[in-house]
Amino acid sequence: MAAFLLRHRKVSTLGVSGILKADKLEPCRLHVALRLGALAGACNLSREYSTSYDNRANKFDFLDLTCPHAWYPVARRKNRKIFLHVGPTNSGKTYQALKQLESSPSGVYCGPLRLLAWEVAKRLNKAKVPCDLITGQEREEVDGAKHKAVTVEMADVTSSYSCAVVDEIQMLGCTTRGFSFTRALLGISADELHLCGDPAAVPLIQEILKPTGDDVHVQYYERLSPLVPSQRSLGSFKNIQTGDCVVTFSRREIYKLKGQIERGGKHLCSVVYGSLPPETRTRQATMFNDASSEFDVLVASDAIGMGLNLNISRIIFSTMKKFDGVEMRDLTISEVKQIAGRAGRYGSDFPVGEVTCLHADDLPLLHSSLKSPSPILECAGLFPTFDLIFMYSRLHPKKGLYRIMEHFLENAKLSENYFIADCEEMLKVAAVVDVLPISLHDKYLFIISPVDMRNEISSQGLTQFAQNYAQKGIVRLKEIFTPGTLQVPKTESALKELESIHKVDLCTFAHSEIMIC
């Protein structure tokens, strides 16, 4: 009975209850199909089970991805008004967009981070605007809610809204996640679509939207408070002051610098970095923001660039280089501006922000980056919908998902405005699930899950989950993780392991939310 109610609640939430009839598909497959519609942008998934696909496969070139705007018929039926709110960090652009969302009869906020979605949901509910929170890790529904705050991957392209907001829209140029922002840009059906981000994205967005017939308006913003680059480096941690934030780019360096600063005996440090669970990040930020707290200095990664309101007086780059998974490289202009701009937040205790470097040799790159405009984005990420993959698979019935994906991506036809997302991690997952007796749509759900296959614990967790799901059709958390076995970490390696286990738990929950009936 609970499973029946859960299925029908989610059908209503997605707004596609009329598309598929429960008596035409067994209940579990109906539930999975509807979740696929939300995650992959597949429209009218009843076609998925129709023999007409065999005929369609002979008529259409499923490798042709040159017109992705045509993948979203619900959005194309609207004459959308697009408002681009662009400007530097701390310019009020997102604030203005959220005011429109709050005053609209229905709407959705799409953010790049779970933490941002959580903050917006909290803000709207506090303002007496009922708002659901939907991310890959959780689903919190509020009675009577006509607003949603979601991570961009969870954006529903089958429903219609009065207003939608997509935050950090310049991320459509991201090699790994850009396709989710492109999907939101082209696929969200809203009377008003508000896009917030860097001015560097404006020309590309205008070009991408030409075929849609949408009305596009651009609003430029200026920073609300001064940001002053220092002419002198910090030199030594003896010169650290209350309100400072030291930025570095690895867990090891974060805890190393925290120790060095605290050994001076004058300051205690909060820490913020991407691998920390969002709840922990929030607690650390709260301690730093609290003027009565002893934790008056922050040591952080570039995770502070989005999603946290921090009372930072001065940003100090401990280095101007980072390892991006492939090579050690200089920070880009956009990265420098995004991080440096967190100093001197408007309305905080520090109305003027300052930015400097630990070492004098890094100052020239800092100054030149802050003076230069961000490079104009040239193309947006793209990834085929499940509909396209399913239809293409009909042409290769003996191939597994790995081979289908590999061949599809190698031969896909693109316009100059798009690139295929980096699918290395997806292909690794496809290789794992291909040997399992599960359906193509279940395999597709696994490959779009946020799993770091380079992490041994994460990859083992996904493999074990997939195997259990293939055997039983249902996976309980205790089958992936044994309760009561965790201990407080005492070394960096133990901390890294604990963070990886937390990610596995979240991924397990996300898969369960999608796949278990």
RODO-2510 file (C-alpha; in nm, 4 decimals, decimal comma):
residues 517
     n   res          X          Y          Z
     1     m     0,0000     0,0000     0,0000
     2     a     0,2832     0,2405     0,0864
     3     a     0,4504     0,1746    -0,2472
     4     f     0,1200     0,2423    -0,4266
     5     l     0,0784     0,5771    -0,2505
     6     l     0,4417     0,6695    -0,3150
     7     r     0,4050     0,6040    -0,6865
     8     h     0,0914     0,8122    -0,7183
     9     r     0,2352     1,0980    -0,5120
    10     k     0,5317     1,1235    -0,7482
    11     v     0,3163     1,1023    -1,0589
    12     s     0,1290     1,4056    -0,9333
    13     t     0,4503     1,5876    -0,8439
    14     l     0,5922     1,5408    -1,1921
    15     g     0,2697     1,6581    -1,3510
    16     v     0,2605     1,3751    -1,6044
    17     s    -0,0105     1,1555    -1,4581
    18     g    -0,2037     1,1723    -1,7805
    19     i     0,0806     1,0524    -2,0009
    20     l     0,0957     0,6914    -1,8887
    21     k    -0,1854     0,4757    -1,7571
    22     a    -0,1093     0,2412    -1,4702
    23     d    -0,3039    -0,0422    -1,6302
    24     k    -0,0733    -0,0399    -1,9336
    25     l     0,2533    -0,0918    -1,7461
    26     e     0,3350    -0,2952    -1,4412
    27     p     0,3544    -0,0523    -1,1440
    28     c     0,7297    -0,0668    -1,0855
    29     r     0,8146     0,0047    -1,4487
    30     l     0,5649     0,2904    -1,4526
    31     h     0,7365     0,4458    -1,1514
    32     v     1,0817     0,4067    -1,3065
    33     a     0,9588     0,5499    -1,6369
    34     l     0,8173     0,8575    -1,4690
    35     r     1,1399     0,9165    -1,2789
    36     l     1,3270     0,8820    -1,6061
    37     g     1,1040     1,1500    -1,7505
    38     a     1,2169     1,3866    -1,4779
    39     l     1,5853     1,2952    -1,4919
    40     a     1,6494     1,2407    -1,8594
    41     g     1,4005     1,4746    -2,0217
    42     a     1,2257     1,1983    -2,2117
    43     c     0,8880     1,3165    -2,3278
    44     n     0,5828     1,0934    -2,3590
    45     l     0,7524     0,7817    -2,2325
    46     s     0,4605     0,5649    -2,3378
    47     r     0,6346     0,5543    -2,6764
    48     e     0,9115     0,3648    -2,5024
    49     y     0,7014     0,0523    -2,4997
    50     s     0,5538     0,0874    -2,8462
    51     t     0,6524    -0,1316    -3,1395
    52     s     0,6376     0,1797    -3,3556
    53     y     0,9978     0,2392    -3,2467
    54     d     1,1108    -0,0261    -3,4925
    55     n     0,9612     0,1729    -3,7787
    56     r     1,0858     0,5059    -3,6431
    57     a     1,4386     0,3681    -3,6162
    58     n     1,4461     0,3219    -3,9917
    59     k     1,3296     0,6763    -4,0637
    60     f     1,5258     0,8981    -3,8263
    61     d     1,8925     0,9635    -3,7641
    62     f     1,9191     0,9318    -3,3889
    63     l     2,2818     1,0460    -3,4053
    64     d     2,1711     1,3930    -3,5170
    65     l     2,1969     1,6166    -3,2085
    66     t     2,2062     1,9447    -3,3986
    67     c     1,8595     2,0585    -3,2822
    68     p     1,8401     1,9797    -2,9081
    69     h     1,5747     2,2467    -2,8543
    70     a     1,3335     2,0118    -3,0352
    71     w     1,3735     1,7521    -2,7586
    72     y     1,1462     1,9549    -2,5294
    73     p     0,7983     1,9961    -2,6831
    74     v     0,6383     2,1197    -2,3598
    75     a     0,8747     2,4175    -2,3459
    76     r     0,8408     2,4821    -2,7213
    77     r     0,4651     2,5256    -2,6831
    78     k     0,5297     2,8305    -2,4637
    79     n     0,6447     3,1739    -2,5717
    80     r     0,8883     3,2047    -2,2838
    81     k     1,0290     3,5327    -2,1574
    82     i     1,3957     3,4830    -2,0727
    83     f     1,5633     3,7234    -1,8297
    84     l     1,9414     3,7060    -1,8053
    85     h     2,0674     3,8484    -1,4739
    86     v     2,4414     3,8760    -1,5196
    87     g     2,7208     4,0357    -1,3223
    88     p     3,0001     3,9683    -1,0728
    89     t     2,9694     3,7875    -0,7419
    90     n     2,7834     3,9904    -0,4771
    91     s     2,5898     4,2027    -0,7265
    92     g     2,2362     4,1072    -0,6250
    93     k     2,1492     3,9267    -0,9490
    94     t     2,0247     3,6070    -0,7848
    95     y     1,8418     3,8095    -0,5189
    96     q     1,6389     3,9891    -0,7862
    97     a     1,5533     3,6633    -0,9626
    98     l     1,4431     3,5002    -0,6375
    99     k     1,2140     3,7959    -0,5627
   100     q     1,0311     3,7197    -0,8895
   101     l     1,0130     3,3519    -0,7992
   102     e     0,8746     3,4289    -0,4563
   103     s     0,5979     3,6510    -0,5961
   104     s     0,4928     3,4047    -0,8686
   105     p     0,1965     3,1667    -0,8275
   106     s     0,4157     2,8673    -0,9142
   107     g     0,7824     2,8151    -0,9832
   108     v     1,1053     2,6209    -0,9605
   109     y     1,4590     2,7110    -0,8551
   110     c     1,7411     2,5075    -1,0130
   111     g     2,0801     2,5336    -0,8454
   112     p     2,4203     2,3717    -0,9008
   113     l     2,4456     2,2520    -0,5409
   114     r     2,2162     2,0747    -0,2980
   115     l     2,3117     2,3395    -0,0439
   116     l     2,1820     2,6191    -0,2684
   117     a     1,8530     2,4364    -0,3266
   118     w     1,8233     2,3834     0,0484
   119     e     1,8831     2,7548     0,1179
   120     v     1,6193     2,8638    -0,1358
   121     a     1,3617     2,6167    -0,0063
   122     k     1,4234     2,7421     0,3477
   123     r     1,3939     3,1053     0,2342
   124     l     1,0635     3,0527     0,0489
   125     n     0,9047     2,8495     0,3278
   126     k     1,0097     3,1147     0,5790
   127     a     0,8392     3,3739     0,3563
   128     k     0,5167     3,1653     0,3743
   129     v     0,5595     3,0400     0,0175
   130     p     0,5308     2,6588     0,0454
   131     c     0,8256     2,5034    -0,1364
   132     d     0,9349     2,1431    -0,1922
   133     l     1,3016     2,0440    -0,1796
   134     i     1,4066     1,7859    -0,4397
   135     t     1,7671     1,6784    -0,4858
   136     g     1,9425     1,3564    -0,5736
   137     q     1,9678     1,2828    -0,1999
   138     e     1,6324     1,3896    -0,0618
   139     r     1,2724     1,4768    -0,1245
   140     e     1,0954     1,7012     0,1267
   141     e     0,7409     1,7838     0,0228
   142     v     0,5329     2,0607     0,1787
   143     d     0,1532     2,0530     0,1776
   144     g     0,0091     2,2821    -0,0858
   145     a     0,3477     2,3655    -0,2386
   146     k     0,3455     2,5022    -0,5930
   147     h     0,7145     2,5892    -0,5791
   148     k     1,0171     2,3604    -0,5891
   149     a     1,3856     2,4086    -0,5124
   150     v     1,5907     2,1456    -0,6925
   151     t     1,9405     2,0608    -0,8025
   152     v     1,9632     2,1275    -1,1743
   153     e     1,9875     1,7573    -1,2639
   154     m     1,6440     1,7068    -1,1048
   155     a     1,4704     1,9803    -1,3069
   156     d     1,1333     1,8604    -1,4368
   157     v     1,0877     1,9387    -1,8072
   158     t     0,7377     1,7879    -1,8265
   159     s     0,5584     2,0415    -1,6039
   160     s     0,4757     2,4088    -1,6570
   161     y     0,5555     2,6946    -1,4194
   162     s     0,4863     3,0631    -1,3950
   163     c     0,8485     3,1321    -1,3070
   164     a     1,1767     2,9410    -1,3077
   165     v     1,5258     3,0393    -1,1929
   166     v     1,8462     2,8676    -1,3081
   167     d     2,1463     2,9744    -1,1005
   168     e     2,5112     2,9819    -1,2170
   169     i     2,3993     2,9378    -1,5780
   170     q     2,7589     2,9775    -1,7024
   171     m     2,8081     2,6186    -1,5871
   172     l     2,6475     2,5034    -1,9121
   173     g     3,0075     2,5202    -2,0371
   174     c     3,1239     2,2677    -1,7738
   175     t     3,2706     1,9566    -1,9357
   176     t     3,0984     1,7167    -1,6938
   177     r     2,7757     1,8834    -1,5739
   178     g     2,7135     2,1356    -1,8489
   179     f     2,4524     1,9209    -2,0217
   180     s     2,2209     1,9500    -1,7183
   181     f     2,2248     2,3306    -1,7452
   182     t     2,1661     2,3117    -2,1207
   183     r     1,8696     2,0821    -2,0564
   184     a     1,7280     2,3285    -1,8024
   185     l     1,7818     2,6217    -2,0389
   186     l     1,6087     2,4542    -2,3321
   187     g     1,3631     2,2314    -2,1518
   188     i     1,2036     2,4112    -1,8573
   189     s     0,8532     2,5241    -1,9478
   190     a     0,7978     2,8544    -1,7690
   191     d     0,6281     3,1819    -1,8569
   192     e     0,9372     3,3549    -1,7190
   193     l     1,2800     3,1919    -1,7066
   194     h     1,5391     3,3828    -1,5035
   195     l     1,9040     3,2908    -1,5648
   196     c     2,1711     3,4102    -1,3213
   197     g     2,5426     3,4020    -1,3850
   198     d     2,8519     3,5378    -1,5542
   199     p     2,8216     3,7829    -1,8477
   200     a     3,0544     3,5501    -2,0421
   201     a     2,7568     3,3199    -2,1041
   202     v     2,5327     3,5827    -2,2687
   203     p     2,6357     3,5516    -2,6384
   204     l     2,6171     3,1713    -2,6340
   205     i     2,2758     3,1685    -2,4636
   206     q     2,1407     3,4220    -2,7118
   207     e     2,2635     3,2056    -2,9994
   208     i     2,1264     2,8824    -2,8521
   209     l     1,7841     3,0403    -2,7969
   210     k     1,7446     3,1783    -3,1505
   211     p     1,5544     2,8703    -3,2774
   212     t     1,3189     2,8638    -2,9776
   213     g     1,1410     3,1929    -3,0450
   214     d     1,1799     3,2982    -2,6809
   215     d     1,1993     3,6669    -2,5879
   216     v     1,5426     3,7325    -2,4359
   217     h     1,6217     4,0281    -2,2109
   218     v     1,9637     4,0953    -2,0541
   219     q     2,0080     4,2832    -1,7262
   220     y     2,3650     4,3692    -1,6219
   221     y     2,4541     4,4212    -1,2555
   222     e     2,7442     4,5884    -1,0765
   223     r     2,9015     4,4692    -0,7540
   224     l     2,7242     4,6112    -0,4473
   225     s     3,0354     4,6517    -0,2314
   226     p     3,3983     4,7292    -0,3164
   227     l     3,6517     4,4512    -0,3717
   228     v     4,0092     4,5727    -0,3225
   229     p     4,3088     4,3649    -0,4415
   230     s     4,6014     4,4119    -0,2066
   231     q     4,9392     4,5243    -0,3326
   232     r     5,1130     4,3196    -0,0644
   233     s     5,1050     3,9460     0,0002
   234     l     5,0213     3,8047     0,3426
   235     g     5,3739     3,6692     0,3779
   236     s     5,3164     3,4791     0,7007
   237     f     5,0235     3,3335     0,8914
   238     k     5,1327     3,5567     1,1797
   239     n     4,9451     3,8276     0,9876
   240     i     4,6118     3,6423     0,9859
   241     q     4,3175     3,8485     1,1143
   242     t     3,9618     3,7804     1,2255
   243     g     3,7361     3,7386     0,9216
   244     d     4,0104     3,6040     0,6950
   245     c     3,9494     3,3100     0,4619
   246     v     4,2528     3,1145     0,3400
   247     v     4,1822     2,9286     0,0145
   248     t     4,3609     2,6128    -0,0984
   249     f     4,2608     2,3181    -0,3151
   250     s     4,3076     1,9870    -0,1370
   251     r     4,1885     1,8301     0,1865
   252     r     4,5471     1,7675     0,2923
   253     e     4,6427     2,1341     0,2502
   254     i     4,3262     2,2565     0,4226
   255     y     4,4020     2,0660     0,7433
   256     k     4,7719     2,1460     0,7171
   257     l     4,7019     2,5209     0,6995
   258     k     4,4377     2,4971     0,9721
   259     g     4,6999     2,3415     1,1997
   260     q     4,9614     2,6051     1,1180
   261     i     4,7220     2,8916     1,1909
   262     e     4,5891     2,7437     1,5145
   263     r     4,9371     2,6693     1,6458
   264     g     4,9900     3,0458     1,6489
   265     g     4,7519     3,0493     1,9473
   266     k     4,5404     3,3476     1,8365
   267     h     4,2752     3,1941     1,6103
   268     l     4,0566     2,8858     1,5625
   269     c     3,9597     2,7803     1,2092
   270     s     3,6416     2,6492     1,0527
   271     v     3,6886     2,4415     0,7368
   272     v     3,4793     2,4171     0,4203
   273     y     3,5487     2,1944     0,1206
   274     g     3,3529     1,9951    -0,1338
   275     s     3,3832     1,6462     0,0187
   276     l     3,2304     1,7556     0,3472
   277     p     2,8638     1,6580     0,3837
   278     p     2,6433     1,9656     0,3230
   279     e     2,5167     1,9611     0,6819
   280     t     2,8749     1,9721     0,8099
   281     r     2,9646     2,2539     0,5707
   282     t     2,6659     2,4517     0,6968
   283     r     2,7652     2,4015     1,0616
   284     q     3,1227     2,5073     0,9908
   285     a     3,0013     2,8181     0,8068
   286     t     2,7627     2,9020     1,0918
   287     m     3,0457     2,8846     1,3472
   288     f     3,2602     3,1147     1,1329
   289     n     2,9756     3,3639     1,0766
   290     d     2,8899     3,3818     1,4476
   291     a     3,0678     3,6875     1,5881
   292     s     3,0591     3,5356     1,9379
   293     s     3,2251     3,2118     1,8231
   294     e     3,5934     3,1399     1,8799
   295     f     3,6184     3,0178     1,5199
   296     d     3,7070     3,3469     1,3553
   297     v     3,9121     3,2263     1,0546
   298     l     3,8024     3,0066     0,7647
   299     v     4,0201     2,7652     0,5658
   300     a     3,8402     2,6548     0,2529
   301     s     3,8559     2,5190    -0,0989
   302     d     3,6865     2,6718    -0,4018
   303     a     3,3647     2,5220    -0,2621
   304     i     3,3043     2,8656    -0,1077
   305     g     3,2580     3,0036    -0,4607
   306     m     2,8927     2,8959    -0,4576
   307     g     2,6295     2,8233    -0,2026
   308     l     2,7314     2,9780     0,1285
   309     n     2,6734     3,3257     0,2717
   310     l     2,9942     3,3989     0,4568
   311     n     3,1128     3,6998     0,6557
   312     i     3,4554     3,7158     0,4959
   313     s     3,6706     4,0254     0,5264
   314     r     3,9659     3,9064     0,3218
   315     i     4,0279     3,6212     0,0784
   316     i     4,3858     3,4889     0,0871
   317     f     4,4935     3,2522    -0,1906
   318     s     4,7538     3,0152    -0,0473
   319     t     4,8254     2,9125    -0,4073
   320     m     4,7075     3,0132    -0,7530
   321     k     4,7301     2,6580    -0,8889
   322     k     4,5017     2,3577    -0,8579
   323     f     4,4932     1,9975    -0,9764
   324     d     4,1859     1,9532    -1,1958
   325     g     4,1920     1,5742    -1,2122
   326     v     4,4259     1,5748    -1,5107
   327     e     4,7022     1,8247    -1,4463
   328     m     4,8237     2,0961    -1,2114
   329     r     4,7273     2,4287    -1,3701
   330     d     4,6826     2,7983    -1,2968
   331     l     4,3418     2,9124    -1,1783
   332     t     4,1237     3,0489    -1,4575
   333     i     4,0006     3,4064    -1,4630
   334     s     3,6480     3,2894    -1,3805
   335     e     3,7689     3,0808    -1,0851
   336     v     3,9718     3,3683    -0,9402
   337     k     3,6781     3,6093    -0,9686
   338     q     3,4266     3,3622    -0,8255
   339     i     3,6412     3,2939    -0,5184
   340     a     3,7762     3,6460    -0,4617
   341     g     3,4266     3,7897    -0,4885
   342     r     3,3204     3,6160    -0,1678
   343     a     3,5006     3,8804     0,0379
   344     g     3,3004     4,1782     0,1646
   345     r     2,9510     4,0403     0,1117
   346     y     2,6907     4,3161     0,0937
   347     g     2,5154     4,3541     0,4308
   348     s     2,7800     4,1567     0,6205
   349     d     3,0092     4,2785     0,8986
   350     f     3,2707     4,3653     0,6358
   351     p     3,1319     4,6133     0,3785
   352     v     3,4641     4,6287     0,1905
   353     g     3,6237     4,3087     0,0658
   354     e     3,9960     4,2556     0,0282
   355     v     4,1844     3,9870    -0,1612
   356     t     4,5517     3,8903    -0,1580
   357     c     4,7878     3,5925    -0,1834
   358     l     5,0061     3,4148     0,0683
   359     h     5,3089     3,4464    -0,1607
   360     a     5,4189     3,7581    -0,3466
   361     d     5,4941     3,5593    -0,6636
   362     d     5,1205     3,4919    -0,7062
   363     l     5,0070     3,8545    -0,6951
   364     p     5,0544     3,9300    -1,0687
   365     l     4,8154     3,6480    -1,1707
   366     l     4,5628     3,7601    -0,9098
   367     h     4,5669     4,1222    -1,0268
   368     s     4,5536     4,0395    -1,3980
   369     s     4,2640     3,7963    -1,3463
   370     l     4,0577     4,0508    -1,1537
   371     k     4,1135     4,3131    -1,4257
   372     s     4,0274     4,0824    -1,7168
   373     p     3,6803     3,9854    -1,8397
   374     s     3,5946     3,6162    -1,8238
   375     p     3,6486     3,4401    -2,1592
   376     i     3,3297     3,4217    -2,3640
   377     l     3,1736     3,0746    -2,3583
   378     e     3,1854     2,9141    -2,7000
   379     c     2,9710     2,6020    -2,6603
   380     a     2,7382     2,4265    -2,4180
   381     g     2,7367     2,0701    -2,2880
   382     l     2,4984     1,8147    -2,4331
   383     f     2,4059     1,4562    -2,3538
   384     p     2,1530     1,2330    -2,5329
   385     t     1,8190     1,1744    -2,3646
   386     f     1,7055     0,8259    -2,2750
   387     d     1,4596     0,8356    -2,5654
   388     l     1,7452     0,8731    -2,8139
   389     i     1,9582     0,6039    -2,6504
   390     f     1,6630     0,3643    -2,6372
   391     m     1,5693     0,4159    -3,0011
   392     y     1,9313     0,3883    -3,1106
   393     s     1,9649     0,0630    -2,9160
   394     r     1,6952    -0,0874    -3,1396
   395     l     1,9430    -0,0634    -3,4265
   396     h     2,2003    -0,2589    -3,2229
   397     p     1,9944    -0,5137    -3,0255
   398     k     2,2941    -0,7356    -2,9408
   399     k     2,5114    -0,4607    -2,7956
   400     g     2,5233    -0,3645    -2,4293
   401     l     2,4831    -0,0102    -2,3025
   402     y     2,8601     0,0477    -2,2942
   403     r     2,9022    -0,0278    -2,6648
   404     i     2,5846     0,1600    -2,7554
   405     m     2,6987     0,4685    -2,5639
   406     e     3,0527     0,4460    -2,6984
   407     h     2,9385     0,4205    -3,0603
   408     f     2,6673     0,6844    -3,0154
   409     l     2,9035     0,9396    -2,8639
   410     e     3,1775     0,8776    -3,1194
   411     n     2,9411     0,9310    -3,4132
   412     a     2,6974     1,1939    -3,2826
   413     k     2,6471     1,4985    -3,5042
   414     l     2,6651     1,8345    -3,3256
   415     s     2,6269     2,1980    -3,4179
   416     e     2,9110     2,4389    -3,3390
   417     n     2,7247     2,5608    -3,0287
   418     y     2,7484     2,2282    -2,8426
   419     f     2,9906     1,9650    -2,7200
   420     i     2,9275     1,6170    -2,5830
   421     a     2,9777     1,5992    -2,2076
   422     d     3,2792     1,4147    -2,0695
   423     c     3,1347     1,0662    -2,0292
   424     e     3,4357     0,8796    -1,8912
   425     e     3,2709     0,8119    -1,5553
   426     m     2,9417     0,7165    -1,7215
   427     l     3,1124     0,4629    -1,9442
   428     k     3,2861     0,3098    -1,6413
   429     v     2,9470     0,2629    -1,4755
   430     a     2,8022     0,1230    -1,7990
   431     a     3,0769    -0,1404    -1,8051
   432     v     2,9815    -0,2439    -1,4502
   433     v     2,6043    -0,2675    -1,5025
   434     d     2,6182    -0,4202    -1,8511
   435     v     2,6836    -0,7670    -1,7098
   436     l     2,3746    -0,7494    -1,4879
   437     p     2,0261    -0,8760    -1,5871
   438     i     1,8516    -0,5376    -1,5604
   439     s     1,6670    -0,3284    -1,8166
   440     l     1,8215    -0,0607    -2,0351
   441     h     1,6392     0,2154    -1,8497
   442     d     1,7694     0,0893    -1,5165
   443     k     2,1207     0,0899    -1,6609
   444     y     2,0711     0,4436    -1,7884
   445     l     1,9705     0,5536    -1,4382
   446     f     2,2899     0,4065    -1,2998
   447     i     2,5162     0,5838    -1,5513
   448     i     2,3691     0,9281    -1,4774
   449     s     2,4134     0,8826    -1,1023
   450     p     2,6747     1,1069    -0,9299
   451     v     2,9368     0,8403    -0,8597
   452     d     3,3120     0,8982    -0,8606
   453     m     3,4429     0,5722    -1,0079
   454     r     3,8005     0,6820    -0,9316
   455     n     3,7175     0,6421    -0,5624
   456     e     3,7474     0,2765    -0,4634
   457     i     3,4814     0,2955    -0,1907
   458     s     3,2339     0,4766    -0,4171
   459     s     3,2858     0,2357    -0,7067
   460     q     3,2493    -0,0658    -0,4762
   461     g     2,9317     0,0838    -0,3295
   462     l     2,7748     0,1314    -0,6707
   463     t     2,8739    -0,2181    -0,7822
   464     q     2,7267    -0,3769    -0,4713
   465     f     2,4077    -0,1731    -0,4998
   466     a     2,3648    -0,2676    -0,8669
   467     q     2,4223    -0,6365    -0,7964
   468     n     2,1725    -0,6400    -0,5089
   469     y     1,9183    -0,4519    -0,7180
   470     a     1,9573    -0,6999    -1,0043
   471     q     1,9042    -0,9929    -0,7658
   472     k     1,6218    -0,8587    -0,5475
   473     g     1,4760    -0,5481    -0,7103
   474     i     1,5069    -0,3704    -0,3765
   475     v     1,8148    -0,2595    -0,1831
   476     r     1,8283    -0,1751     0,1850
   477     l     2,0946     0,0568     0,3239
   478     k     2,2243    -0,2066     0,5660
   479     e     2,3089    -0,4274     0,2671
   480     i     2,5568    -0,1615     0,1506
   481     f     2,6790    -0,0364     0,4866
   482     t     2,6880    -0,2117     0,8251
   483     p     2,5478     0,0223     1,0952
   484     g     2,7584     0,0775     1,4063
   485     t     3,0938     0,0191     1,2394
   486     l     3,2024     0,3809     1,1935
   487     q     3,4462     0,5538     1,4258
   488     v     3,5612     0,9116     1,4674
   489     p     3,8466     0,9534     1,2169
   490     k     4,1897     1,0171     1,3662
   491     t     4,3943     1,0381     1,0472
   492     e     4,3506     1,2054     0,7095
   493     s     4,3058     0,8685     0,5358
   494     a     4,0359     0,7708     0,7869
   495     l     3,8587     1,1025     0,7264
   496     k     3,8745     1,0521     0,3502
   497     e     3,7279     0,7038     0,3935
   498     l     3,4443     0,8353     0,6103
   499     e     3,3590     1,1045     0,3536
   500     s     3,3529     0,8410     0,0795
   501     i     3,1190     0,6201     0,2838
   502     h     2,8873     0,9174     0,3337
   503     k     2,8783     0,9707    -0,0429
   504     v     2,7939     0,6029    -0,0949
   505     d     2,5062     0,6335     0,1529
   506     l     2,3713     0,9370    -0,0323
   507     c     2,4063     0,7660    -0,3679
   508     t     2,2273     0,4590    -0,2314
   509     f     1,9441     0,6798    -0,1088
   510     a     1,9230     0,8542    -0,4450
   511     h     1,9047     0,5253    -0,6344
   512     s     1,6437     0,3942    -0,3910
   513     e     1,4331     0,7063    -0,4432
   514     i     1,4447     0,6514    -0,8179
   515     m     1,4315     0,2753    -0,8572
   516     i     1,2601     0,1094    -0,5615
   517     c     0,8847     0,0541    -0,5812
***
